Amino acid sequence: MTNRYAIVLAAGQGVRMKSKLYKVLHPVMGRPMVQHVVDQLEALDLEKIITVVGYGAEKVKAQLGERSLYVLQEEQLGTGHAVQQAGSLLEDKKGITLVVCGDTPLLTKETLIELFNQHQTTGAKVTVLTTLMPDPTGYGRVIRNEAGDVEKIVEQKDASHDQLLVTEINTGTYCFDNQFLFEALAMVTNNNAQGEYYLPDVIEIAKMKEEKVSAFQANDSSETIGVNDRVALARAEKLMKQRINEQHMRNGVTIVDPDQTYIAPTVEIATDVTIEPGTIIKGETTIGSDTVIGPNSEVEDCKIGEGTKVIHSIVHQSNIGSHVNIGPFAHIRPNTQIDDEVKIGNFVEVKKSSIDFGSKLSHLSYVGDAEIGKNVNVGCGTITVNYDGKNKYKTIIEDGAFIGCNSNLIAPVTIGRGALIAAGSTINKDVPDEALSIARAKQINKAEYAKKINKLSK
C-alpha cells in the first residue's frame, strides 16, 4: 500500500475565540479539538502524524505527547507556509499526505479513509474534501468541469453570480501527492491582500501543470465544520453529543432524553443500561448492563457493575460493584471502592473508603478514610471523625457491626466484628468483637428548670 502521512495544522492563536486558551485546545465533549483530530488519524495506519504548532506550542505538545511529531511555525504566514514547515520531515517521501485542520473535531476516520481511497483511485495530485452546504455563505465554492473533476475553488468575494449559486464548498481538508505538494508549495506566492501563502493555491498550480485535481464529497456537512469562535464551538459540542448518544442507543442503551444527556467519547456502556435526563458521564467510565444512571447524576472516571442504580448523585474516580443502590443525593468521592449489593442512601458522603458486600449507609452520614466490612449497618447521622486538623486517620468497621444513629467514630479506631454501638455515642477507643459500646454523657433531668428559665426571659 502507498505510504500515507498526515499534517495537522494547529499553529493559530484563534483570535475570534477571545480566550487565553489556544483555539485547538478548546474542548468538545471534554476533549481538546486537536486531540479529536489525532484520535481519528491514529485509526488510519499512517506512517507519520506531524502537527504544526505555533501559539501555545508547548501546551499542544503536552496534550498530544508522543502521538505526533511536531514542527514549529514561528510566524503565522498562512496555511501554505504552515505545511511547508513539515518539509524537513516529508519532502523527500513518496506517498499521500493528508492535510487537516486541528479545529475540525467532528471529522471521522471513515470519511478520511474514503478521501484517501478516492485520491488513490483517481490518480489525482490533489483531492479536496468537499461537502454540500445548504447555506454556503463565506465558503470557497468548488467549481467542477464536465468530467466532474475540480476546475478551481473560488472564494466568495471573487465568485460570479452563477458561482455563488454553487452549494458544494471546500472544507479545507486535502489529500496530496506528497512530492508534488512540496514542489508546488515552493511556487506559491504571498501576492494577495493578506500577504500570506495559501494552501489552496496548490490547486491552481496543479491545473496549470495539467495535473488531475479530484474531490470527495462528504455525506454529512456537519462533520466538516471548523471551529473559529464560541458559537461554532457550542454547535460542535451539540453535534458531537448527538453523535455519541445515537451510537450508544444503536448499541442497546436507553437514553431517555438525548438532548439532556452528556456522555464523553471515552465512556463505555453495556447493553440495557438506562440513562435518565440531566445525567453527565465523563472520563474513563465503564458501566455494566441493566444499570440505571440518573436523573441528574454525574459520573466521572468510574467502573460501575451490573444492575446498579445511581440516582440524583455524584460519583467520581471510584469502583462501584453490581446491584448497588446509590442516592438520591449521595456523593461518592475519589478512591472509593464499593462492593456488590451495598446501599448508599440519601445525603451520604463517602471519601477514600472501601465498603464490602451488603453493607448499608442509608442516610445522612459521612464516611471518610474508612474500611467497612460485610453486612455492616451504619445508622443515620454517623460520622467517621478522620481529621485532627493536621493528619487523616482510618476507621475500621468489621463484618456485621451495627452503628447506632448519630454516632461519632473518632479515628484511628476499630469497631470489632458483630459489635454494637449505641445511638448517640462518641467512640474514641477500639470496640471488641460482639461488644456493646455506649459512650454518652449521663442524662440529667432538672424538674421545672425550663419553667424558671422561661419566666426569667419574659
matplotlib code that plots the C-alpha trace (Angstrom):
import matplotlib.pyplot as plt

x = [0.0, 1.2, 2.7, 0.3, 1.1, -0.9, -0.2, -2.3, -2.5, -2.6, -0.4, -3.1, -4.0, -7.7, -8.3, -12.1, -12.3, -11.4, -9.7, -6.4, -6.7, -5.3, -8.0, -7.2, -7.1, -10.7, -12.6, -15.5, -17.3, -14.4, -11.6, -9.5, -10.4, -6.9, -7.0, -10.3, -8.5, -5.5, -7.7, -9.2, -5.9, -4.4, -7.0, -5.7, -2.4, -0.3, 3.5, 3.7, 1.4, 3.0, 1.4, 2.3, 2.4, 2.8, 0.9, 0.7, 3.2, 4.3, 0.7, -0.3, 2.7, 1.9, -1.7, -0.7, 2.5, 4.2, 1.2, 2.6, 5.8, 6.0, 7.2, 7.1, 5.6, 7.2, 5.3, 1.8, 2.1, -0.8, -1.8, 0.7, 3.5, 2.4, 2.5, 6.0, 7.3, 6.8, 9.1, 12.1, 10.3, 8.3, 9.5, 11.7, 9.0, 6.8, 3.2, 0.0, -0.2, -3.4, -3.6, -6.3, -7.0, -6.8, -10.1, -12.2, -13.1, -16.1, -14.2, -14.4, -11.9, -14.4, -14.6, -10.8, -10.4, -12.8, -10.9, -7.6, -9.2, -10.7, -7.3, -5.5, -8.2, -8.3, -4.6, -5.0, -2.3, -4.7, -8.1, -10.3, -12.7, -15.9, -19.5, -22.9, -23.8, -27.4, -26.1, -22.6, -22.1, -18.5, -17.1, -15.0, -17.1, -15.9, -16.2, -16.1, -15.6, -17.8, -15.8, -16.6, -13.0, -12.3, -11.6, -11.0, -12.0, -13.4, -13.6, -16.9, -15.5, -14.3, -17.3, -19.6, -23.4, -23.6, -20.7, -22.4, -25.3, -23.0, -23.5, -20.5, -17.9, -14.2, -13.8, -10.1, -9.1, -7.0, -5.0, -1.9, 0.7, 3.5, 6.3, 4.0, 2.8, 6.2, 7.3, 4.1, 4.5, 7.8, 5.9, 3.2, 3.5, 2.0, 0.7, -2.6, -4.4, -3.3, 0.3, 0.0, 0.9, -2.3, -2.5, -5.4, -3.1, -1.5, -4.7, -4.1, -0.6, -1.8, -4.3, -1.5, 0.6, -2.4, -2.4, -5.6, -7.5, -10.2, -12.8, -14.5, -17.9, -18.6, -22.2, -22.6, -21.8, -21.8, -18.8, -16.6, -17.2, -14.3, -14.5, -13.4, -15.5, -17.6, -20.7, -19.2, -17.7, -21.2, -22.5, -19.7, -20.4, -24.1, -23.3, -20.7, -23.1, -25.8, -23.4, -22.2, -25.6, -27.0, -24.2, -24.9, -28.6, -27.9, -25.7, -28.6, -28.5, -31.7, -31.2, -34.5, -33.8, -30.7, -30.8, -30.3, -27.7, -23.9, -21.7, -18.0, -16.4, -14.3, -17.2, -18.1, -21.7, -23.1, -26.5, -29.7, -28.4, -30.8, -29.6, -32.1, -32.3, -29.8, -27.0, -23.4, -20.9, -17.3, -13.8, -12.7, -16.0, -17.4, -21.0, -22.3, -25.6, -29.0, -27.7, -29.7, -27.9, -29.9, -31.8, -29.5, -26.4, -22.7, -20.3, -16.6, -13.7, -15.7, -16.2, -19.8, -21.1, -24.3, -27.8, -26.6, -28.7, -27.2, -30.0, -29.6, -26.0, -22.3, -19.7, -16.1, -13.0, -14.3, -15.2, -18.8, -19.9, -23.1, -26.6, -25.5, -28.0, -26.6, -28.7, -30.7, -28.3, -25.2, -21.7, -19.1, -15.7, -12.4, -10.7, -13.8, -14.4, -18.0, -18.7, -21.8, -25.3, -24.2, -26.7, -25.6, -28.6, -29.7, -27.3, -24.4, -20.9, -18.1, -14.4, -11.4, -13.1, -13.9, -17.4, -17.7, -20.6, -24.1, -23.4, -25.8, -25.3, -28.8, -28.9, -27.2, -23.7, -20.1, -17.6, -14.0, -10.8, -12.6, -12.7, -16.2, -16.7, -19.5, -23.2, -22.5, -25.3, -24.3, -27.1, -28.4, -26.0, -22.9, -19.6, -16.1, -14.0, -11.0, -9.1, -7.5, -6.6, -3.3, -3.5, -6.0, -6.7, -8.5, -11.7, -12.2, -15.6, -15.5, -18.1, -21.6, -21.2, -24.1, -23.5, -26.3, -27.7, -25.8, -22.5, -19.1, -16.2, -13.0, -10.2, -7.9, -10.4, -11.6, -15.1, -14.9, -16.8, -20.5, -20.1, -23.0, -22.6, -25.4, -27.1, -25.5, -22.2, -18.8, -16.3, -12.6, -11.3, -11.4, -14.5, -14.0, -15.9, -19.5, -19.3, -21.9, -20.3, -22.1, -20.3, -22.8, -22.9, -25.2, -28.7, -29.8, -33.4, -33.9, -37.5, -39.3, -35.9, -37.3, -40.2, -37.8, -35.7, -38.8, -40.1, -36.8, -36.7, -40.1]
y = [0.0, 3.5, 5.3, 7.7, 10.7, 13.4, 17.1, 18.7, 22.5, 23.7, 26.8, 29.5, 31.5, 31.7, 35.4, 35.0, 32.7, 35.6, 33.3, 32.8, 29.1, 28.4, 27.5, 23.9, 23.2, 24.2, 21.1, 19.5, 16.9, 17.1, 16.5, 19.2, 19.7, 18.7, 15.5, 14.5, 15.0, 13.0, 10.2, 9.8, 9.9, 7.2, 4.8, 5.3, 3.3, 6.3, 6.4, 9.7, 12.3, 15.7, 18.6, 22.1, 24.2, 27.9, 29.7, 27.6, 25.1, 23.6, 23.1, 21.4, 19.1, 18.3, 17.4, 15.1, 13.8, 11.1, 10.6, 13.1, 14.6, 18.4, 21.3, 24.9, 27.7, 30.7, 33.2, 32.6, 33.4, 31.3, 27.6, 27.0, 28.3, 26.1, 23.0, 24.0, 23.7, 19.9, 19.7, 18.7, 15.5, 14.8, 16.4, 13.5, 10.9, 9.2, 8.7, 10.5, 13.3, 14.3, 17.9, 18.6, 21.5, 21.0, 22.8, 20.2, 17.9, 16.2, 14.6, 10.8, 8.2, 6.7, 9.9, 10.3, 6.7, 7.4, 10.6, 8.6, 5.9, 8.5, 10.1, 6.9, 5.5, 8.6, 9.1, 12.8, 15.0, 16.8, 15.6, 18.1, 17.1, 18.9, 18.9, 20.3, 23.2, 24.5, 28.0, 28.2, 31.8, 32.5, 29.3, 28.8, 27.3, 24.1, 24.5, 21.3, 20.6, 18.4, 15.3, 16.0, 17.0, 20.1, 23.0, 25.6, 26.8, 30.3, 32.3, 34.0, 37.5, 36.5, 34.5, 35.4, 35.4, 31.9, 30.6, 31.9, 29.5, 26.5, 24.8, 22.5, 24.0, 23.5, 22.1, 22.9, 19.2, 17.8, 14.8, 15.5, 13.5, 14.2, 15.1, 17.3, 19.1, 20.3, 21.1, 23.2, 24.9, 26.3, 28.1, 29.6, 33.3, 35.7, 38.1, 38.7, 41.1, 39.3, 38.8, 35.1, 31.8, 29.9, 26.1, 26.2, 27.9, 24.5, 23.6, 26.4, 25.2, 21.6, 22.9, 25.0, 21.9, 20.0, 17.6, 15.9, 17.5, 15.4, 15.8, 13.6, 14.8, 14.1, 13.0, 14.8, 18.5, 18.9, 16.6, 19.1, 22.3, 24.2, 25.9, 29.6, 31.1, 30.2, 29.9, 27.3, 25.6, 25.2, 23.9, 21.3, 20.3, 19.7, 17.7, 15.6, 14.9, 13.8, 11.5, 9.9, 9.4, 8.0, 5.4, 4.3, 4.0, 1.9, -0.3, -1.0, 1.8, 3.6, 7.3, 8.8, 12.4, 12.6, 16.4, 16.5, 13.7, 14.3, 11.2, 11.8, 9.9, 7.8, 6.2, 2.5, 1.4, -2.1, -3.0, -2.5, 0.4, 3.3, 6.9, 9.3, 13.0, 15.5, 13.0, 13.7, 10.8, 11.7, 10.4, 6.7, 5.3, 1.8, 0.9, -2.7, -3.9, -3.3, -0.3, 2.9, 6.3, 9.4, 11.5, 14.5, 12.4, 13.0, 10.1, 10.5, 8.0, 5.2, 1.5, 0.5, -3.0, -4.6, -3.8, -0.8, 2.4, 5.9, 8.3, 12.1, 11.6, 12.4, 9.6, 10.4, 8.2, 5.1, 1.5, 0.5, -3.1, -4.8, -4.3, -1.3, 1.5, 5.0, 8.0, 10.1, 13.0, 10.9, 12.0, 9.3, 11.0, 9.7, 6.5, 4.7, 1.0, -0.1, -3.9, -5.6, -5.1, -2.1, 0.7, 4.3, 6.3, 10.0, 12.7, 10.2, 11.3, 8.7, 9.5, 7.3, 4.3, 0.7, -0.7, -4.5, -6.7, -6.0, -3.1, -0.2, 3.5, 4.6, 8.3, 11.5, 10.1, 11.0, 8.2, 9.2, 7.1, 4.0, 0.3, -1.1, -4.9, -7.1, -6.6, -3.6, -1.2, 2.4, 4.4, 7.8, 10.7, 8.6, 10.4, 9.0, 11.7, 11.3, 14.6, 16.3, 19.5, 18.1, 14.4, 11.9, 8.7, 5.4, 4.0, 0.2, -1.3, -5.1, -7.5, -7.5, -4.4, -2.2, 1.6, 3.4, 6.7, 9.9, 8.2, 9.8, 7.4, 9.2, 7.7, 5.9, 3.4, -0.2, -1.5, -5.2, -8.0, -8.0, -5.1, -2.8, 1.0, 2.6, 5.6, 9.0, 7.6, 9.2, 6.4, 7.0, 3.6, 0.3, -1.9, -5.6, -8.2, -8.7, -6.0, -3.3, 0.1, 3.1, 6.4, 9.1, 11.9, 11.0, 12.4, 14.7, 16.0, 19.1, 19.4, 22.6, 24.2, 25.2, 26.9, 29.0, 30.0, 30.9, 33.1, 35.0, 35.5, 37.4]
z = [0.0, -0.7, 2.3, 3.9, 6.1, 7.8, 8.7, 11.4, 11.2, 14.9, 15.0, 15.0, 18.1, 17.4, 17.9, 17.4, 20.3, 22.6, 25.0, 26.9, 25.8, 22.3, 19.9, 19.2, 22.9, 23.5, 24.5, 22.7, 24.9, 27.3, 24.9, 23.1, 19.4, 18.2, 20.2, 18.5, 15.2, 16.2, 17.6, 14.1, 12.4, 14.6, 13.2, 9.6, 9.7, 8.9, 8.6, 10.4, 12.0, 12.1, 14.0, 13.0, 16.2, 16.9, 19.5, 22.7, 21.1, 24.4, 25.7, 22.4, 22.6, 26.3, 25.3, 22.4, 23.7, 21.6, 19.5, 16.9, 15.6, 15.7, 13.6, 14.6, 12.6, 14.2, 12.2, 11.1, 7.4, 6.0, 5.6, 2.7, 4.9, 7.8, 5.6, 4.3, 7.9, 7.6, 4.6, 6.6, 7.6, 4.5, 1.3, 0.1, 0.8, -1.8, -0.9, 0.0, 2.6, 4.2, 5.4, 8.1, 10.4, 14.2, 14.7, 12.9, 15.8, 14.0, 11.2, 11.3, 10.3, 7.9, 5.8, 5.9, 4.7, 1.8, 1.0, 0.8, -1.3, -3.8, -4.2, -4.8, -7.2, -9.4, -9.5, -8.7, -7.5, -5.3, -3.8, -2.0, 0.7, -0.1, 1.1, 0.2, 2.4, 2.2, 3.1, 1.6, 2.6, 3.5, 2.0, -1.1, -3.9, -5.7, -9.5, -11.4, -15.1, -17.3, -16.3, -12.6, -11.8, -9.8, -12.1, -9.4, -6.0, -5.9, -2.7, -2.1, -2.6, -6.1, -7.2, -10.0, -9.6, -11.1, -9.0, -5.8, -6.5, -6.1, -2.8, -2.9, -0.7, 0.2, 3.7, 4.0, 4.2, 1.3, 0.1, -1.9, -3.8, -1.3, -3.6, -5.8, -2.7, -1.6, -5.2, -5.6, -2.3, -3.4, -6.2, -4.0, -3.5, -1.0, -3.6, -2.0, 0.3, 3.4, 2.3, 3.2, 1.5, 0.9, 0.6, -1.9, -4.4, -4.9, -6.8, -9.3, -9.8, -10.4, -13.0, -14.6, -14.9, -16.2, -13.3, -12.2, -9.2, -7.7, -5.0, -2.5, -1.2, 2.5, 3.0, 6.3, 6.1, 9.9, 10.1, 8.3, 10.2, 11.5, 14.9, 14.9, 17.7, 20.7, 18.6, 16.4, 19.5, 21.0, 17.7, 17.5, 21.1, 20.3, 17.2, 18.9, 21.8, 19.4, 17.5, 20.7, 22.2, 18.9, 18.8, 22.3, 21.6, 18.5, 20.7, 23.0, 25.6, 26.6, 26.8, 27.9, 26.7, 24.5, 24.4, 28.2, 28.5, 28.2, 27.6, 26.9, 23.9, 26.3, 28.1, 27.6, 28.3, 28.1, 26.7, 28.5, 30.6, 31.1, 31.3, 32.7, 31.8, 33.2, 33.5, 32.8, 32.3, 31.8, 31.7, 31.5, 32.8, 32.1, 33.0, 33.2, 31.8, 33.4, 35.4, 35.8, 36.0, 36.8, 36.6, 37.3, 38.2, 37.4, 37.0, 36.1, 35.8, 37.4, 36.9, 37.6, 37.7, 36.5, 37.9, 39.9, 40.4, 40.8, 41.4, 41.7, 42.9, 42.1, 41.7, 40.9, 40.4, 42.2, 41.6, 42.2, 42.2, 40.9, 42.3, 44.4, 45.2, 45.4, 46.2, 46.0, 46.7, 47.6, 46.9, 46.3, 46.2, 44.7, 45.7, 47.0, 46.5, 46.9, 46.7, 45.4, 47.0, 49.1, 49.8, 49.9, 50.7, 50.6, 51.7, 52.4, 51.5, 51.1, 50.6, 50.1, 51.7, 51.0, 51.7, 51.5, 50.4, 51.6, 53.9, 54.3, 54.8, 54.4, 55.2, 56.4, 57.1, 56.4, 55.8, 55.1, 55.2, 56.3, 55.8, 56.3, 56.2, 55.0, 56.2, 58.3, 59.2, 59.6, 61.2, 60.3, 61.2, 61.7, 61.2, 60.9, 62.5, 60.3, 60.6, 63.6, 61.7, 60.6, 59.8, 58.4, 60.3, 59.4, 60.8, 60.6, 61.0, 60.8, 59.4, 60.8, 63.1, 63.8, 64.3, 66.0, 64.8, 65.4, 66.4, 66.1, 65.4, 66.2, 64.2, 64.5, 65.8, 65.1, 65.6, 66.0, 64.2, 65.2, 67.7, 68.6, 69.0, 70.9, 69.3, 70.2, 71.2, 70.6, 70.3, 70.6, 71.7, 69.9, 70.5, 70.8, 68.7, 69.7, 72.4, 73.0, 73.4, 75.0, 75.1, 76.1, 78.7, 81.6, 81.2, 84.0, 84.3, 86.4, 87.4, 86.4, 85.4, 81.9, 83.5, 85.6, 82.5, 80.5, 83.3, 83.5, 79.8, 79.8]

ax = plt.figure().add_subplot(projection="3d")
ax.plot(x, y, z, "-o")
ax.set_aspect("equal")
plt.show()
